[in-house]
Amino acid sequence: MERNNNILPSHWQIMKLGEVCTYSKGKKPAVLKVTKTKECSIPYINIKAFEKGIISEYTNGEKCNICNDDDLLMVWDGARCGLIGKAKKGAVGSTLMKILPKENIHKEFLYHFISSKFWTLNTKPKGVGIPHIEPTLLWNFELIVPPLPEQQAIVAKIEELLSELDNGKQQLLTAQQQLKVYRQSLLNLLANGKNLKTIDSVIEKLDQGWSPKCLNENSKDENEWAVIKTSAVQHGHFVAYENKILPKDLKPREQHELKAGDILITRAGPRIRVGVCCLVRKTRPRLINCDKVYRIKVNTKIISPEYFELILNTPFYQREIEKMKSGISDSGLNLTQSKFLKVEIPVPNIKEQKLIVSELESKLTVCDKIEETISQSLQQAETLRQSILKQAFEGKLVSVVAEQREAKVIPLYKPKSEYFYQMQLLGLVAKTSKQKQIEHGEMTLAKYAYLMDKAYDIPTYFNYNRWHLGPYPPTIKKVINNKQYFKKSGNHIEVLNEKTLLNSTHPYTEKMQSAVNDLTDIFSKYSTKERSHKTELLATICKVIEDIQSTYLKAVRLSMQEWKINLKGEKHKTKAEKFNEAETEKCLAFIKEKGWDKKLMK
């Protein structure tokens, strides 16, 4: 690494990783027990304990390399080599390396630097059999080493950026899980039908393919014969290019050639890959089924292939197929047995089947598109993580740190008493609203506070949860129960001692008043009953956007469906039931017009 005087200050050093830390390999203890005893009470930190925190072995510590809580450990051998993490107190496993910072090296600074090198280390291992770290590569990595206080500042900046990234990633993972639940709920509707028929009464043929010795290459030429791999069969999706070329000296068994309308089910392999089902909607010529995959041809006068595939991929029938598997890791599935053939499925008339397929496939297509967007965003998040670490250790965060060190930074306003500040905010909302004939109860005050915080950038120091009637901070009760400044009468809250409460000012006084004026202008045009509905709708949609970091209508509706309402006397069970799609779309348009979406998706 060359010093760039325009970037690196003169008092910063460039050093090799091996110069800033000490390191020692773990050892396989002479004594290991699966149960903790008085003699063997030290946890053995093997790869399982390191990655998952599961302690399964104990040792007596003799001739062991002992690590303490939060020591740095790196995976040295195996597929995950290069992974760095924090230790639990115990004996370091034989596939791990303990790494400790030398004096004047911040442990987290060292941790983040090594994290930034994971992909380089993992893709350039030493060894042919079991891969392990290339020591020359690792210990010769160069890094910039500023004085300890500036290392701490860089670590703080890295963790601030990564924390924001992790929050966004967690929301994406939550949305991904919600999407999975929604997809399963759609398919489960099929399992509750009537007009039951056994599977053997709706199929014409059930067979398995051929197992010739093929060339280990994918066929790209549609004029040559090829045999599919089991990986060609995905859940609800057929991948024709997953195949092997049939040697020219072998005569193809054309009776196994795949056609559109065939339904495929994997019958052998790793347990998780057995019972996977898809419909061949379109395929290339001269593609043969393999012997590890069943092919089903249905009687199209009774049942459509599209409908039958949807039925088999429902969670209910997938569980039925799971029961028929044999083996644990490597499994098998025998569909020719009467147990499968006598399973009953709902079979409405063909016209009704086509309507069901059309409706479900349109919804599942939307799910696929959202899933693809989420997957792309997760990949981008990982790329961004590596970019943040790369920039940090190339000196690209130096200017930020230097500016923070040298500039006269005006700190964010922090009231002496958050409690009094919150009373002032709610008091101003209630007072200004009263002037426009708007009355507030606890829930509408909470929604106004939420909107002021998220849409108008006014800190309220409340934490807002998803509540039955919108975003709500439980600590608001303590504020409005102060009898010196608030009087509660049913669902009406009145401000007392206004002069005393609102007399003192702060940097947000004018901004608060402007925000309250804007909000009361928005809602004053509605009647009392409609106003309550519109206030909850707006705050709810804003909270959903904040949570899922998206304004895509389908994604918002899905999240609203997951927002449960469990309130006595409330007829709606979810926010999606309470607020229809049309008003949701209109509200989204209003939020975008106000520019609030950019503030909610930070």
Residue pairs with C-beta under 8 A, 6 or more apart in sequence:
1 14
1 142
1 143
1 144
3 14
4 395
7 395
7 396
7 398
7 399
8 14
8 144
8 395
8 398
9 146
9 398
9 402
11 146
11 147
12 144
12 145
12 146
12 147
12 150
12 395
12 398
13 144
13 145
13 146
14 142
14 143
14 144
14 145
15 142
15 143
15 145
16 139
16 140
16 141
16 142
16 143
17 113
17 114
17 138
17 139
17 140
17 141
17 142
17 143
18 138
18 139
18 140
19 102
20 101
20 102
20 105
20 110
20 143
20 145
21 99
21 100
21 101
21 102
21 105
21 110
22 99
22 100
22 102
23 97
23 98
23 99
23 100
23 139
24 65
24 92
24 97
24 98
25 65
25 76
25 92
25 94
25 96
25 97
25 98
26 45
26 65
26 76
26 91
26 92
26 93
26 94
26 95
26 96
26 97
26 98
27 63
27 64
27 65
27 91
27 92
27 94
28 93
28 94
29 44
29 59
29 60
29 61
29 62
29 63
29 64
29 91
30 62
30 63
31 40
31 59
31 60
31 62
32 40
32 44
32 57
32 58
32 59
33 40
33 57
33 58
33 59
34 56
34 57
34 58
35 58
36 58
37 58
39 60
40 58
40 59
40 60
41 58
41 60
42 58
42 59
42 60
42 61
42 64
42 66
42 90
42 91
43 49
43 55
43 57
43 58
43 88
43 89
43 90
43 91
44 55
44 57
44 58
44 59
44 90
44 91
44 93
45 67
45 73
45 87
45 88
45 90
45 91
45 92
45 93
45 96
46 56
46 57
46 93
46 94
46 95
46 96
47 75
47 78
47 80
47 93
47 95
47 96
48 54
48 56
49 55
49 56
49 88
49 90
49 93
50 73
50 75
50 85
50 87
50 93
50 96
51 80
51 83
51 85
53 88
55 88
55 90
59 91
61 91
64 91
64 92
65 91
65 92
65 98
66 89
66 90
66 91
66 92
67 73
67 87
67 88
67 89
67 90
67 91
67 92
67 98
68 87
68 89
69 86
69 87
69 88
69 89
70 86
70 87
70 107
71 86
71 87
71 98
71 99
71 100
72 84
72 85
72 86
72 87
72 98
72 99
72 100
72 101
72 107
72 110
72 111
72 114
73 84
73 85
73 86
73 87
73 92
73 96
73 97
73 98
73 99
74 82
74 83
74 84
74 85
74 96
74 97
74 99
74 114
74 133
75 81
75 82
75 83
75 95
75 96
76 95
76 96
76 97
76 132
76 133
77 95
77 130
77 131
77 132
77 133
78 95
78 130
78 131
78 132
79 131
80 122
81 121
81 122
81 125
81 131
81 132
81 133
82 117
82 118
82 119
82 120
82 121
82 122
82 125
82 133
83 118
83 122
84 99
84 111
84 114
84 115
84 118
86 111
87 98
92 98
97 133
99 110
99 114
101 107
101 109
101 110
104 147
104 148
105 145
105 148
105 151
106 148
106 151
106 152
106 155
108 155
108 159
109 151
109 152
109 154
109 155
112 155
112 158
112 389
112 392
112 393
113 141
113 143
113 389
113 393
115 389
116 386
116 389
116 390
116 392
116 393
117 138
117 141
119 386
120 137
121 133
121 134
121 137
121 138
124 134
124 137
125 131
125 132
125 133
125 134
126 132
126 133
126 134
126 135
143 393
144 393
144 394
144 395
144 398
145 151
146 154
146 398
146 401
150 401
150 405
153 401
153 404
153 405
154 392
154 397
154 401
157 392
157 397
157 400
157 401
158 388
158 389
158 392
158 397
161 388
162 385
162 388
164 602
165 381
165 384
165 385
165 388
168 381
168 549
169 378
169 381
171 547
171 548
171 549
172 374
172 377
172 378
172 381
172 549
173 378
174 547
174 548
175 370
175 374
175 548
175 550
175 555
175 558
175 559
176 371
176 374
176 375
176 378
178 558
178 559
178 562
179 367
179 370
179 371
179 374
179 558
181 562
182 367
182 558
182 561
183 364
183 367
184 315
186 360
186 363
186 364
186 367
187 310
187 313
187 314
187 315
187 360
188 314
188 315
188 316
190 310
190 311
190 314
190 346
190 356
190 360
191 311
191 314
191 315
191 316
191 317
191 346
192 346
193 346
193 347
193 348
194 346
194 348
195 346
195 347
195 348
196 344
196 345
196 346
196 347
197 302
197 344
197 345
197 347
198 341
198 342
198 343
198 344
198 345
199 340
199 341
199 342
199 343
199 344
199 345
200 338
200 341
200 342
201 302
202 298
202 299
202 302
202 303
202 308
202 345
202 347
203 296
203 297
203 298
203 299
204 297
204 298
204 299
205 295
205 296
205 297
206 294
206 295
206 296
206 297
206 335
206 336
206 341
207 256
207 294
207 295
208 267
208 289
208 291
208 292
208 293
208 294
208 295
209 227
209 228
209 256
209 288
209 289
209 290
209 291
209 292
209 293
209 295
210 227
210 253
210 256
210 288
210 289
210 290
210 291
211 290
211 291
211 292
212 227
212 246
212 247
212 250
213 247
214 226
214 227
214 244
214 245
214 246
214 247
215 244
215 245
215 246
215 247
216 244
217 244
217 245
218 226
218 241
218 242
218 243
218 244
218 245
219 225
219 226
219 243
219 244
219 245
220 241
222 284
222 285
222 286
223 285
223 286
224 245
224 246
224 248
224 286
225 245
225 246
225 252
225 286
225 287
225 288
226 243
226 244
226 245
226 246
226 286
226 287
226 288
227 243
227 244
227 246
227 287
227 288
227 289
227 290
228 240
228 242
228 243
228 258
228 287
228 288
228 289
228 290
228 293
229 242
229 243
229 244
229 290
230 266
230 268
230 269
230 273
230 290
230 292
230 293
231 239
231 242
232 238
232 239
232 240
232 242
232 243
232 264
232 293
233 239
233 264
233 265
233 266
233 276
233 277
233 278
233 293
234 276
234 278
235 276
235 277
235 278
235 313
236 277
236 278
236 279
236 309
236 313
236 364
237 278
238 264
238 278
238 279
238 280
238 281
238 283
240 282
240 283
240 284
240 287
243 287
246 252
246 288
252 286
252 288
253 288
256 288
256 289
256 295
257 285
257 286
257 287
257 288
257 289
258 264
258 280
258 283
258 287
258 288
258 289
258 295
259 280
259 283
260 280
260 281
260 282
260 283
261 279
261 280
261 297
261 298
261 300
261 305
262 279
262 280
262 289
262 295
262 296
262 297
262 305
263 277
263 278
263 279
263 280
263 295
263 296
263 297
263 298
263 305
263 308
263 309
263 312
264 277
264 278
264 279
264 280
264 289
264 293
264 294
264 295
264 296
265 275
265 276
265 277
265 293
265 294
265 296
265 312
265 321
265 333
265 335
266 273
266 274
266 275
266 276
266 277
266 292
266 293
266 294
266 333
267 274
267 292
267 293
267 294
267 332
267 333
267 334
267 335
268 274
268 292
268 330
268 331
268 332
268 333
269 292
269 330
269 331
270 329
270 330
270 331
271 325
271 327
271 328
271 329
271 330
271 331
274 325
274 331
274 332
274 333
275 318
275 321
275 322
275 324
275 325
275 333
277 309
277 312
277 313
278 309
279 305
279 306
279 308
279 309
289 295
294 333
294 335
296 308
298 304
298 305
298 308
301 350
302 347
302 350
303 347
303 350
303 353
304 350
304 353
304 354
304 357
306 353
306 357
306 361
307 353
307 354
307 356
307 357
308 345
310 356
310 357
310 360
311 317
311 345
311 346
312 318
312 321
317 343
317 345
320 343
321 333
321 340
324 333
324 334
324 335
324 337
324 339
324 340
325 331
325 332
325 333
326 332
326 333
326 334
334 340
335 341
347 353
348 356
366 554
370 552
370 554
370 555
370 558
373 552
391 397
412 459
413 459
413 506
413 507
413 508
415 421
415 461
415 506
418 461
419 478
419 479
421 461
421 506
422 460
422 461
422 462
422 476
422 479
423 479
423 482
423 485
423 486
423 501
424 501
424 502
424 504
425 449
425 452
425 458
425 460
425 512
426 445
426 449
426 476
426 479
426 480
426 486
427 485
427 486
427 495
427 498
427 501
427 502
428 502
428 512
428 513
428 516
429 440
429 445
429 448
429 449
429 452
429 516
429 519
430 440
430 445
430 486
430 493
430 494
430 495
431 495
431 498
431 502
432 513
432 516
432 517
432 520
433 439
433 440
433 448
433 516
433 520
434 494
434 495
436 520
436 521
436 524
437 524
438 520
438 523
438 524
438 531
439 492
439 528
440 448
440 492
440 493
441 490
441 491
441 492
441 493
442 476
442 477
442 480
442 488
442 491
442 493
443 467
443 469
443 470
443 472
443 536
444 532
444 535
445 476
445 480
445 493
446 464
446 467
446 470
446 471
446 472
446 473
446 476
447 470
447 471
447 472
447 535
447 536
447 538
447 539
448 516
448 519
448 535
449 460
449 462
449 473
449 476
450 460
450 462
450 464
450 470
450 471
450 472
450 473
450 539
450 542
450 543
451 515
451 519
451 538
451 539
451 542
452 458
452 460
452 512
452 515
452 516
452 519
453 459
453 460
453 462
453 464
454 542
454 543
454 546
454 596
454 599
454 600
455 515
455 542
455 594
455 596
455 599
455 600
456 511
456 514
456 515
456 518
457 511
457 599
458 508
458 511
458 512
458 515
459 508
462 473
462 475
462 476
463 473
463 475
464 471
464 472
464 473
464 543
465 471
465 472
465 473
465 474
466 543
466 547
466 563
468 565
468 566
468 567
468 570
469 536
469 565
469 567
470 535
470 536
470 539
470 540
470 543
471 539
471 540
471 542
471 543
479 486
480 486
480 488
480 493
481 488
483 496
484 496
484 497
485 495
485 496
485 497
485 500
485 501
486 493
486 494
486 495
486 496
487 493
487 494
487 495
487 496
495 501
522 538
523 531
523 534
523 535
524 531
526 534
537 579
537 583
537 584
537 587
538 587
538 590
538 591
540 560
540 563
540 575
540 579
541 556
541 579
541 584
541 587
541 588
541 591
542 591
542 596
542 600
544 556
544 559
544 560
544 563
544 575
545 551
545 556
545 591
545 597
545 600
545 601
546 600
546 601
547 559
548 555
548 556
548 559
549 601
550 556
550 601
551 588
551 591
551 592
551 597
551 601
553 581
553 584
553 585
553 588
556 584
556 588
557 576
557 581
557 584
560 574
560 575
560 576
560 579
560 584
561 574
561 575
561 576
562 574
563 574
563 575
563 576
564 573
564 574
565 572
565 573
565 574
565 575
565 577
565 578
566 573
572 578
579 587
591 597
591 600
